[in-house]
Amino acid sequence: MNPALPWFRASLWTVFAAYWTVRLFGELWPPSEGLQRLILVGVILACAAALVRGCLAITADVDAVPFLLVIAFGGFSLYAIPVLMVVWQLLEGRFPFAVGDRPAQVLALTLAAGLGGNMLLAPGERGAARFQRRYASQIKMAAEEWGVSPESISSLAADGQSGAHPWESLLSVSR
């Protein structure tokens, strides 16, 4: 959207992350009732701000489609449904946790193990060096074909390989 507001997107992500963190892990460490209300009101305000921001945006994409049309024809539900859900939760006076105590523990441990394993299994510099050794002839052929030095292609390959994580390769295959 034009104009781009990265701070706005970050604040929306923060509000929704707080909501879903409490929703999924609230049984493990229930927040106070005041904090729960604050999060719920934050979701309402964030959705309302996103709706207003969308209506006032200049374009929705590079094709210069007025964003108001996008909001009117389907995007509105992205904001209206969460607002209605949270208003219902406020009227009920409760913040429904999605999972119980034991499943929340299992979910937290699974997420921690998955993310920790992903960080530990990242190839790093050794993986990049192994990649360069394994594909040295292909790197040299590509460098000759494109008229660049093999070191520059090796450098690009090393940057790509050293920062790669196992889950990234799985996600890129499924796209």
C-alpha positions as CSV (number, residue, x, y, z in Angstrom):
1,M,0.0,0.0,0.0
2,N,1.1,3.6,-0.6
3,P,2.2,5.2,1.6
4,A,4.1,2.3,3.2
5,L,4.0,2.5,7.0
6,P,6.4,-0.2,8.4
7,W,5.8,1.0,12.0
8,F,2.1,0.5,11.5
9,R,2.5,-3.1,10.3
10,A,4.9,-3.8,13.2
11,S,2.3,-2.5,15.7
12,L,-0.4,-4.7,14.2
13,W,1.8,-7.7,14.4
14,T,2.6,-7.0,18.0
15,V,-1.1,-6.7,18.9
16,F,-2.1,-9.9,17.2
17,A,1.0,-11.8,18.5
18,A,0.0,-10.8,22.1
19,Y,-3.6,-11.9,21.4
20,W,-2.6,-15.3,20.0
21,T,0.1,-15.9,22.6
22,V,-2.4,-15.4,25.4
23,R,-5.0,-17.5,23.4
24,L,-2.6,-20.4,23.0
25,F,-0.5,-20.3,26.2
26,G,-2.9,-18.5,28.6
27,E,-3.5,-21.7,30.6
28,L,0.2,-22.0,31.4
29,W,0.5,-18.5,32.9
30,P,-2.9,-16.7,32.9
31,P,-2.6,-12.9,32.6
32,S,-4.6,-10.7,34.9
33,E,-8.1,-9.7,33.9
34,G,-7.0,-6.1,33.2
35,L,-4.3,-7.3,30.9
36,Q,-6.7,-9.6,29.1
37,R,-9.1,-6.6,28.6
38,L,-6.2,-4.4,27.4
39,I,-5.3,-7.0,24.8
40,L,-8.9,-7.4,23.6
41,V,-9.4,-3.6,23.3
42,G,-6.0,-3.5,21.5
43,V,-7.3,-5.9,18.9
44,I,-10.4,-3.8,18.4
45,L,-8.4,-0.6,18.0
46,A,-5.8,-2.3,15.7
47,C,-8.5,-3.7,13.4
48,A,-10.3,-0.3,13.4
49,A,-7.1,1.5,12.6
50,A,-6.2,-1.0,9.9
51,L,-9.7,-0.5,8.3
52,V,-9.3,3.3,8.4
53,R,-5.8,3.1,7.1
54,G,-6.9,0.8,4.3
55,C,-9.7,3.2,3.3
56,L,-7.4,6.1,3.2
57,A,-4.5,4.4,1.4
58,I,-3.8,5.7,-2.1
59,T,-3.4,2.3,-3.8
60,A,-3.6,-1.4,-3.0
61,D,-0.9,-2.5,-5.4
62,V,1.3,-1.5,-8.3
63,D,-1.8,-1.6,-10.6
64,A,-3.2,1.4,-8.8
65,V,-6.4,-0.2,-7.8
66,P,-8.1,2.0,-5.2
67,F,-7.9,0.2,-1.9
68,L,-11.4,1.2,-1.0
69,L,-12.6,-1.3,-3.7
70,V,-10.5,-4.0,-2.2
71,I,-11.9,-3.3,1.3
72,A,-15.5,-3.3,0.0
73,F,-15.1,-6.5,-1.9
74,G,-13.7,-8.9,0.6
75,G,-11.0,-7.2,2.6
76,F,-13.5,-5.8,5.1
77,S,-14.1,-9.3,6.6
78,L,-10.4,-9.4,7.5
79,Y,-11.1,-6.6,10.0
80,A,-14.8,-7.1,10.8
81,I,-14.6,-10.8,11.8
82,P,-11.9,-10.3,14.5
83,V,-13.7,-7.2,15.8
84,L,-16.9,-9.1,16.2
85,M,-15.1,-12.0,17.8
86,V,-13.3,-9.8,20.3
87,V,-16.5,-7.8,21.1
88,W,-18.3,-11.0,21.9
89,Q,-15.4,-12.0,24.2
90,L,-15.6,-8.7,26.0
91,L,-19.3,-9.0,26.4
92,E,-18.9,-12.5,27.7
93,G,-16.3,-11.2,30.1
94,R,-13.9,-14.0,29.3
95,F,-10.8,-14.6,27.2
96,P,-11.2,-18.1,25.9
97,F,-8.0,-20.0,25.9
98,A,-7.6,-22.2,22.8
99,V,-5.9,-25.1,24.5
100,G,-5.7,-26.5,28.0
101,D,-2.7,-26.6,30.4
102,R,-1.2,-29.9,29.2
103,P,-1.6,-29.3,25.4
104,A,-0.2,-25.7,25.9
105,Q,2.9,-27.3,27.5
106,V,3.3,-29.7,24.6
107,L,2.8,-26.9,22.1
108,A,5.4,-24.7,23.8
109,L,8.0,-27.5,24.0
110,T,7.3,-28.4,20.4
111,L,7.8,-24.9,19.2
112,A,10.9,-24.4,21.3
113,A,12.4,-27.7,20.0
114,G,11.6,-26.9,16.4
115,L,12.9,-23.4,16.5
116,G,16.0,-24.4,18.5
117,G,16.7,-27.3,16.2
118,N,16.4,-25.0,13.2
119,M,18.9,-22.7,14.7
120,L,21.3,-25.5,15.6
121,L,21.1,-27.2,12.2
122,A,21.8,-24.1,10.2
123,P,24.8,-24.8,8.1
124,G,26.8,-21.7,8.9
125,E,30.2,-21.0,7.4
126,R,31.2,-24.7,7.3
127,G,28.1,-25.6,5.3
128,A,28.9,-22.8,2.9
129,A,32.5,-24.0,2.5
130,R,31.2,-27.6,1.9
131,F,28.7,-26.2,-0.7
132,Q,31.5,-24.3,-2.5
133,R,33.7,-27.4,-2.6
134,R,30.9,-29.7,-3.9
135,Y,29.8,-27.3,-6.6
136,A,33.2,-25.7,-7.5
137,S,33.0,-26.8,-11.2
138,Q,29.4,-25.5,-11.6
139,I,30.3,-22.2,-10.0
140,K,33.3,-21.9,-12.4
141,M,31.1,-22.7,-15.4
142,A,28.5,-20.1,-14.3
143,A,31.1,-17.5,-13.8
144,E,32.5,-18.0,-17.3
145,E,29.0,-18.0,-18.8
146,W,28.1,-14.7,-17.1
147,G,31.5,-13.1,-17.4
148,V,32.1,-12.6,-13.7
149,S,34.7,-13.8,-11.3
150,P,34.2,-17.2,-9.7
151,E,34.9,-15.6,-6.3
152,S,31.9,-13.3,-6.7
153,I,29.6,-16.2,-7.4
154,S,31.2,-18.2,-4.6
155,S,30.6,-15.2,-2.3
156,L,26.9,-15.1,-3.2
157,A,26.5,-18.8,-2.8
158,A,28.3,-18.6,0.6
159,D,25.9,-15.9,1.8
160,G,22.9,-17.9,0.7
161,Q,24.1,-21.1,2.2
162,S,25.4,-19.8,5.5
163,G,22.1,-18.1,6.3
164,A,19.9,-21.0,5.2
165,H,17.9,-22.9,7.7
166,P,16.5,-26.4,7.2
167,W,12.9,-25.2,7.5
168,E,13.5,-22.6,4.7
169,S,14.3,-25.4,2.3
170,L,11.2,-27.2,3.2
171,L,9.0,-24.1,2.8
172,S,10.6,-23.2,-0.5
173,V,9.9,-26.6,-1.9
174,S,6.2,-26.5,-0.8
175,R,5.6,-23.1,-2.6
